[in-house]
Structure formats: C-alpha cells, structure tokens
Amino acid sequence: MVIQNTTNYNVRPVFPFTAIVGQDEMKLALILNVIDPKIGGVMIMGDRGTGKSTTIRAIADLLPEIKVVSDDMFNSDPEDYELMGDYVRDLVQKQQVIDTKLIKVPMVDLPLGATEDRVCGTIDIEKALMEGIKKFEPGLLAKANRGILYVDEVNLLDDHLVDILLDSAASGWNTVEREGISIRHPARFVLVGSGNPEEGELRPQLLDRFGLHAEIRTVKNPTLRVEIVEQRSNFDQDPQACLKLYANQQLDLKQKIVQAQANLSQVTLDYELRVKISSVCSELDVDGLRGDIVINRAAKALSSYEGRNEVTVSDIQKVVKLCLRHRLRKDPLESIDSGSKVEKVFNKIFHDS
C-alpha cells in the first residue's frame, strides 16, 4: 500500500479555547470526551449567551489535525480498519495507492429542522434497482466521523433523531436501510448537545445516554464580565493578534491532550475505589450501570490528562457530578439540587466511611 500526503489548512480564525474565561465545568467535560470519546458525549445545559457554541468550536479548532483518505465521504483513517469505509478497506486489502491529506477535526452542526435522511444519509433506490449500483448520499453522521457533532437546542430536537444520534455515537457505526438495501459506514464522533432548561428538558431515557452533563450559569462577577467582553472585542477587532497572544497556551494544551490520549490505556483504577464508585451510584438509586462505567472512564481520562497513571479520590470527586447529576430521579419535594446531592453522597462514602 502506498500513501501519498497532501495538506489542507483551514485559515478561518476561531476564538482560542485557552482565552475562554470561566465555565471550567464545561471545558473539563469537553476535554475529557476528546481524550476518551467512549465516555459518550456531553450535554451542556445553561443560560443563553454563556459561550456554549464558542467553547465547542474552540475545542474542535484546538485539536491536532487528523489524516484522512482524500476524496472519501467518511473521513476514513488510512490505517485503522474501524475508522474506514468499505471502499477504502477494499483498497487497503488490495494494497492499492491511497492519497491522504491532513484536515482539521470535523465540527458538524446539526440544524433543528434536520430530517432523518439529512442526518443518516440516503440511498438512491432508482439507481440501485435499475443499474444495480449502491449510490449513497452521505448525511451529517458521515461528515462527523472522527470529529465532533454539535446539536444546539438538543432539547427541542425530535426524540427519534436524538435516539439515532445516541445509537450511532455509542456503536460508532451508522446503518441506512431502504427497500431491502443496506449501507453501513463508520460514525465515531463526540456528541455534544446544548440547551436552555427553560425551553424544556430531554426525556430521562435520552438524557441518561449522554456520558457527561455540564451546567453553566451566567457569570455574575462584574470584573470577570468586563474581562470576557474585552477579550471578545479584541478578538473581533484583530483575530490574528489574539491568536498570536494565546498561541503558546494553545500549543501546550494541545500537547497535553495528545499525551493524555496516548497514555490513557496505562491508567489504572484501584479495586477499592471502583467499589466505592458503585456504592455512590447504588446509594443515589441510579438506574442501570452507565453511571458506574462513565465515572470509571472519566476519572481515568482526568488522571491521564494530569499526567498520572493511577486514579486518585480527587479525580473521582472532580468528575462525579458531571457523570451522575442527570441520572438521578426527579423528586419535586426535594429542595436540594442534583449536583449537591451527588456531592453529599460522595463525601459520605469516600470520606466518612
């Protein structure tokens, strides 16, 4: 197999991730998902105008470029069988010449009015029946492979579409079937949803499928508000100067994430800590085992991000609210919010026992 490289640079300026003030919970949730996409995405709920979209685009722009097969509709990896479409797999097996290029990590926006065909893609039935050719028109899931799929106002999206997105994000594959004809392609992406709780909540069954749940609020501190406004104004006036100012911080964070991805498989989690994690989930009456699994994954990702090979109690404490607050059963008579309830049970099991 011969691989030829070309490079494609996206010059559109994006607000630097390291320049974003505050919203640490949201930033941590995104970084952990980038380190380990199997965490299962993140749901970001918060007030309007709090920088949700800006932060999500900034993390995508921060990530290192990925190598893809040129002119491939699925952003296929030329070396990983799990991340390549059938056509590219055939070329690799036949040891054909494959042209590759470097691209920015795909950042795909899913509009609220999107149809199932727009999301999943469509098969040209007429061409299939008349000519015997499987002609596939890729959807947003194909474009998002190996990238980030962002759904703004996900709580207003049709439940059926949300279910499709979550299924694809969990399995890493999208299957389109029409009139007995089936096409399957890789669709491994980090699913990021955002919304305003005032406009309605997701059904608990769908909410539970998101790995992490970050809550963000409007910054109240006047000094911080002024700093945020000034940074945004400076970027709008001279994007290149702003990018240059934060170039070293961006590079440091990028290298830290790449190192964390490489070392993730080396991180261990002590058996006693795993038992305590499950005790927290049991005490909170969390349905199923997703909570246990996600806490284990997120704690390992955080430990790797901070340059350690063994998970600590502090790692678990930093991620436990992100992992569990959206999995608790709603009790209208309770005055304590879900995040505080998780923290209270965590302290009881990890510190008081």
C-alpha positions as CSV (number, residue, x, y, z in Angstrom):
1,M,0.0,0.0,0.0
2,V,1.4,3.4,-1.0
3,I,0.2,6.5,0.9
4,Q,0.6,10.0,-0.6
5,N,0.2,13.0,1.6
6,T,-1.2,16.4,0.9
7,T,-2.2,19.0,3.5
8,N,-5.3,21.1,3.7
9,Y,-5.3,24.1,6.1
10,N,-8.4,25.9,7.4
11,V,-7.5,29.5,7.9
12,R,-10.8,30.7,9.3
13,P,-10.0,32.2,12.8
14,V,-11.7,30.6,15.8
15,F,-11.7,32.1,19.3
16,P,-8.9,30.4,21.3
17,F,-10.0,27.8,23.8
18,T,-7.4,28.9,26.4
19,A,-8.8,32.5,26.2
20,I,-12.2,31.5,27.4
21,V,-12.8,32.8,30.9
22,G,-14.6,30.7,33.5
23,Q,-17.0,27.8,32.6
24,D,-14.5,25.3,33.9
25,E,-17.0,22.5,34.2
26,M,-18.0,22.7,30.5
27,K,-14.3,22.9,29.4
28,L,-13.4,19.9,31.5
29,A,-16.3,17.9,30.2
30,L,-15.2,18.6,26.6
31,I,-11.6,17.9,27.2
32,L,-12.4,14.5,28.9
33,N,-14.6,13.5,25.9
34,V,-11.8,14.4,23.5
35,I,-9.3,12.3,25.4
36,D,-11.7,9.3,25.6
37,P,-14.7,9.6,23.1
38,K,-16.1,6.4,24.7
39,I,-17.2,8.5,27.6
40,G,-20.3,9.1,25.5
41,G,-20.5,12.8,24.7
42,V,-21.6,15.7,26.9
43,M,-24.9,17.6,27.4
44,I,-24.4,21.3,28.2
45,M,-27.4,23.0,29.8
46,G,-27.3,26.7,30.7
47,D,-28.4,30.2,30.1
48,R,-28.4,31.9,26.7
49,G,-25.2,33.8,25.8
50,T,-22.8,31.9,28.1
51,G,-20.4,30.8,25.3
52,K,-21.6,27.3,24.7
53,S,-21.2,27.3,21.0
54,T,-17.9,29.4,21.1
55,T,-16.3,26.9,23.5
56,I,-17.4,23.8,21.5
57,R,-16.0,25.3,18.3
58,A,-12.8,26.3,20.1
59,I,-12.1,22.8,21.4
60,A,-12.5,21.4,17.8
61,D,-10.1,24.0,16.5
62,L,-7.6,23.2,19.2
63,L,-7.3,19.5,18.4
64,P,-4.4,18.3,16.2
65,E,-5.1,17.6,12.5
66,I,-6.1,14.1,11.5
67,K,-5.0,12.1,8.5
68,V,-7.9,11.1,6.2
69,V,-8.2,9.4,2.8
70,S,-8.6,12.1,0.1
71,D,-12.0,12.4,-1.5
72,D,-13.5,10.0,0.9
73,M,-17.0,10.9,2.2
74,F,-16.5,9.3,5.6
75,N,-13.1,10.9,6.6
76,S,-11.7,7.3,6.6
77,D,-8.5,6.6,8.5
78,P,-6.0,5.1,6.1
79,E,-4.6,2.8,8.8
80,D,-7.4,1.9,11.3
81,Y,-10.0,-0.6,9.9
82,E,-12.6,0.5,12.5
83,L,-12.5,4.1,11.1
84,M,-12.6,3.4,7.4
85,G,-15.5,2.8,4.9
86,D,-15.9,-0.4,2.9
87,Y,-14.4,1.1,-0.3
88,V,-11.2,2.3,1.5
89,R,-11.0,-1.1,3.3
90,D,-11.0,-2.9,-0.1
91,L,-8.3,-0.6,-1.4
92,V,-6.1,-1.3,1.7
93,Q,-6.6,-5.1,1.4
94,K,-5.7,-4.9,-2.3
95,Q,-2.7,-2.8,-1.4
96,Q,-3.7,0.0,-3.8
97,V,-2.3,3.5,-3.7
98,I,-4.2,5.7,-1.3
99,D,-3.9,9.5,-1.4
100,T,-4.2,11.1,2.1
101,K,-4.4,14.6,3.4
102,L,-4.5,16.3,6.8
103,I,-7.7,18.1,7.9
104,K,-8.9,19.9,11.0
105,V,-11.0,17.7,13.2
106,P,-14.6,17.9,11.7
107,M,-17.0,20.1,13.5
108,V,-20.5,19.4,12.2
109,D,-23.6,21.4,13.3
110,L,-26.9,19.6,13.2
111,P,-29.8,22.1,12.5
112,L,-33.1,21.8,14.4
113,G,-35.1,21.2,11.2
114,A,-32.9,18.3,10.0
115,T,-34.7,15.2,8.7
116,E,-33.7,11.6,9.2
117,D,-32.3,11.4,5.6
118,R,-30.3,14.6,6.2
119,V,-28.8,13.1,9.4
120,C,-28.2,9.5,8.3
121,G,-27.9,9.8,4.5
122,T,-29.9,8.4,1.7
123,I,-29.7,5.5,-0.8
124,D,-30.6,6.2,-4.5
125,I,-33.2,3.4,-4.8
126,E,-33.8,4.0,-8.5
127,K,-30.1,3.6,-9.4
128,A,-29.9,0.5,-7.2
129,L,-32.9,-1.1,-8.8
130,M,-32.2,-0.1,-12.4
131,E,-28.4,-0.3,-12.6
132,G,-27.6,-2.5,-9.6
133,I,-25.4,0.2,-8.1
134,K,-25.4,1.2,-4.4
135,K,-25.2,5.0,-4.6
136,F,-25.1,6.6,-1.2
137,E,-25.6,10.3,-0.5
138,P,-23.8,10.9,2.9
139,G,-25.6,12.6,5.8
140,L,-24.3,14.6,8.7
141,L,-23.2,11.4,10.6
142,A,-20.8,10.6,7.7
143,K,-19.3,14.1,7.8
144,A,-18.9,13.9,11.6
145,N,-16.9,10.7,11.6
146,R,-13.7,11.2,13.7
147,G,-14.9,14.6,14.8
148,I,-17.5,16.5,16.9
149,L,-21.2,16.6,16.2
150,Y,-22.8,19.6,17.8
151,V,-26.6,19.9,18.4
152,D,-27.7,23.2,19.7
153,E,-31.1,23.3,21.5
154,V,-31.0,19.4,21.6
155,N,-33.9,19.5,24.0
156,L,-36.1,20.9,21.1
157,L,-34.9,18.2,18.6
158,D,-37.3,15.3,17.7
159,D,-36.8,12.4,20.2
160,H,-36.4,10.0,17.3
161,L,-33.5,11.9,15.8
162,V,-31.8,12.2,19.3
163,D,-32.2,8.4,19.6
164,I,-30.4,7.9,16.2
165,L,-27.6,10.2,17.2
166,L,-27.1,8.5,20.5
167,D,-27.2,5.0,18.9
168,S,-24.5,6.0,16.4
169,A,-22.3,7.7,19.0
170,A,-22.4,4.6,21.2
171,S,-21.8,2.0,18.4
172,G,-19.5,4.0,16.2
173,W,-21.5,2.9,13.1
174,N,-24.4,4.2,11.1
175,T,-26.6,1.8,9.1
176,V,-29.0,3.1,6.4
177,E,-31.6,0.6,5.1
178,R,-34.1,1.3,2.3
179,E,-36.2,-1.2,0.4
180,G,-34.0,-4.1,1.4
181,I,-30.8,-2.3,0.5
182,S,-28.3,-1.7,3.3
183,I,-25.2,0.5,3.6
184,R,-23.1,0.8,6.8
185,H,-20.3,3.3,7.5
186,P,-18.2,4.4,10.4
187,A,-19.7,7.2,12.5
188,R,-17.4,7.6,15.5
189,F,-17.8,11.1,16.9
190,V,-18.1,13.1,20.2
191,L,-21.7,14.1,20.5
192,V,-22.2,17.5,22.2
193,G,-25.7,18.8,22.9
194,S,-26.6,22.1,24.4
195,G,-29.8,23.7,25.5
196,N,-31.6,26.1,27.8
197,P,-33.5,24.3,30.6
198,E,-36.2,27.0,30.4
199,E,-37.2,25.6,26.9
200,G,-37.7,22.1,28.2
201,E,-35.8,19.0,29.3
202,L,-34.8,15.9,27.4
203,R,-36.6,12.7,28.3
204,P,-34.7,10.9,31.1
205,Q,-34.1,7.9,28.9
206,L,-32.3,10.1,26.3
207,L,-30.6,12.2,28.9
208,D,-29.1,9.1,30.5
209,R,-27.4,8.2,27.3
210,F,-25.2,11.3,27.4
211,G,-21.9,10.5,29.2
212,L,-21.5,13.8,31.0
213,H,-23.8,16.7,31.9
214,A,-22.4,20.1,32.5
215,E,-24.4,23.0,33.9
216,I,-23.3,26.5,33.2
217,R,-24.6,29.8,34.5
218,T,-24.1,33.5,33.5
219,V,-21.0,35.0,35.2
220,K,-22.1,37.4,37.9
221,N,-18.8,38.8,38.9
222,P,-18.5,42.3,37.3
223,T,-14.7,42.1,36.9
224,L,-14.9,38.8,35.1
225,R,-17.8,40.1,32.9
226,V,-15.6,43.0,31.8
227,E,-12.7,40.7,31.1
228,I,-14.9,38.5,28.9
229,V,-16.3,41.4,27.0
230,E,-12.8,42.9,26.4
231,Q,-11.4,39.6,25.1
232,R,-14.3,39.1,22.7
233,S,-13.9,42.7,21.5
234,N,-10.2,42.2,21.0
235,F,-10.7,39.1,19.0
236,D,-13.4,40.7,16.8
237,Q,-11.1,43.7,16.1
238,D,-7.9,41.7,15.3
239,P,-8.3,37.9,15.4
240,Q,-4.7,37.2,14.3
241,A,-3.3,39.3,17.2
242,C,-5.5,37.4,19.6
243,L,-4.5,34.0,18.2
244,K,-0.8,35.0,18.4
245,L,-1.2,36.1,22.1
246,Y,-2.6,32.7,23.1
247,A,-0.5,30.6,20.6
248,N,1.8,29.1,23.3
249,Q,-1.0,28.3,25.7
250,Q,-2.9,26.6,22.8
251,L,0.1,24.6,21.9
252,D,0.7,23.5,25.5
253,L,-2.9,22.4,25.9
254,K,-2.9,20.6,22.6
255,Q,0.3,18.6,23.5
256,K,-1.2,17.8,26.9
257,I,-4.3,16.4,25.3
258,V,-2.3,14.3,22.8
259,Q,-0.1,13.0,25.6
260,A,-3.2,12.1,27.6
261,Q,-4.8,10.2,24.7
262,A,-1.5,8.2,24.2
263,N,-1.2,7.3,27.9
264,L,-4.9,6.6,28.6
265,S,-4.5,2.8,28.3
266,Q,-1.8,2.8,31.0
267,V,-4.1,4.4,33.7
268,T,-5.3,2.1,36.5
269,L,-8.2,2.4,38.9
270,D,-7.9,0.6,42.3
271,Y,-10.5,-2.1,43.1
272,E,-11.5,-0.4,46.4
273,L,-12.2,2.9,44.6
274,R,-14.3,1.1,41.9
275,V,-16.3,-0.5,44.8
276,K,-16.9,3.0,46.3
277,I,-17.9,4.4,42.9
278,S,-20.5,1.7,42.6
279,S,-21.6,2.4,46.2
280,V,-22.2,6.0,45.3
281,C,-24.4,5.0,42.3
282,S,-26.3,2.5,44.4
283,E,-26.9,5.0,47.2
284,L,-28.2,7.5,44.7
285,D,-30.5,4.8,43.2
286,V,-29.1,5.4,39.7
287,D,-30.8,3.1,37.2
288,G,-28.5,0.8,35.2
289,L,-24.7,0.7,35.1
290,R,-24.0,3.6,32.8
291,G,-23.2,5.8,35.7
292,D,-20.6,3.4,37.1
293,I,-18.9,2.9,33.7
294,V,-18.8,6.6,32.8
295,I,-17.3,7.6,36.2
296,N,-14.6,5.0,35.7
297,R,-13.8,6.3,32.2
298,A,-13.9,10.0,33.1
299,A,-11.7,9.5,36.2
300,K,-9.1,7.6,34.1
301,A,-9.2,10.3,31.4
302,L,-8.7,13.1,34.0
303,S,-5.8,11.2,35.6
304,S,-4.2,10.8,32.2
305,Y,-4.8,14.5,31.5
306,E,-3.0,15.4,34.7
307,G,0.0,13.2,33.9
308,R,-0.7,10.3,36.3
309,N,-1.1,6.6,35.8
310,E,-3.3,5.9,38.8
311,V,-6.7,7.4,39.6
312,T,-7.0,9.3,42.9
313,V,-10.0,10.1,45.0
314,S,-9.6,13.7,43.9
315,D,-10.0,12.7,40.2
316,I,-13.3,10.9,41.0
317,Q,-14.5,13.9,43.0
318,K,-13.9,16.2,40.1
319,V,-15.9,14.1,37.6
320,V,-18.7,12.5,39.8
321,K,-21.2,15.4,39.5
322,L,-20.6,15.6,35.7
323,C,-21.3,11.9,35.4
324,L,-24.3,11.5,37.7
325,R,-26.4,14.6,38.2
326,H,-28.5,13.9,35.1
327,R,-29.1,10.3,36.1
328,L,-30.9,11.0,39.3
329,R,-34.7,10.5,39.6
330,K,-36.5,13.9,39.9
331,D,-38.3,14.4,43.2
332,P,-40.4,17.6,43.2
333,L,-40.5,17.6,47.0
334,E,-36.7,17.8,47.4
335,S,-35.1,21.2,47.9
336,I,-31.5,20.1,47.3
337,D,-30.3,20.2,43.6
338,S,-29.0,17.0,42.0
339,G,-25.3,18.2,41.9
340,S,-25.3,18.9,45.7
341,K,-27.0,15.6,46.3
342,V,-24.3,13.7,44.4
343,E,-21.6,15.6,46.3
344,K,-23.2,14.8,49.7
345,V,-23.3,11.1,49.0
346,F,-19.8,11.1,47.6
347,N,-18.4,12.7,50.8
348,K,-20.4,10.2,52.9
349,I,-18.9,7.2,51.1
350,F,-15.4,8.3,50.3
351,H,-14.6,10.5,53.3
352,D,-16.9,9.4,56.2
353,S,-16.7,5.7,55.8
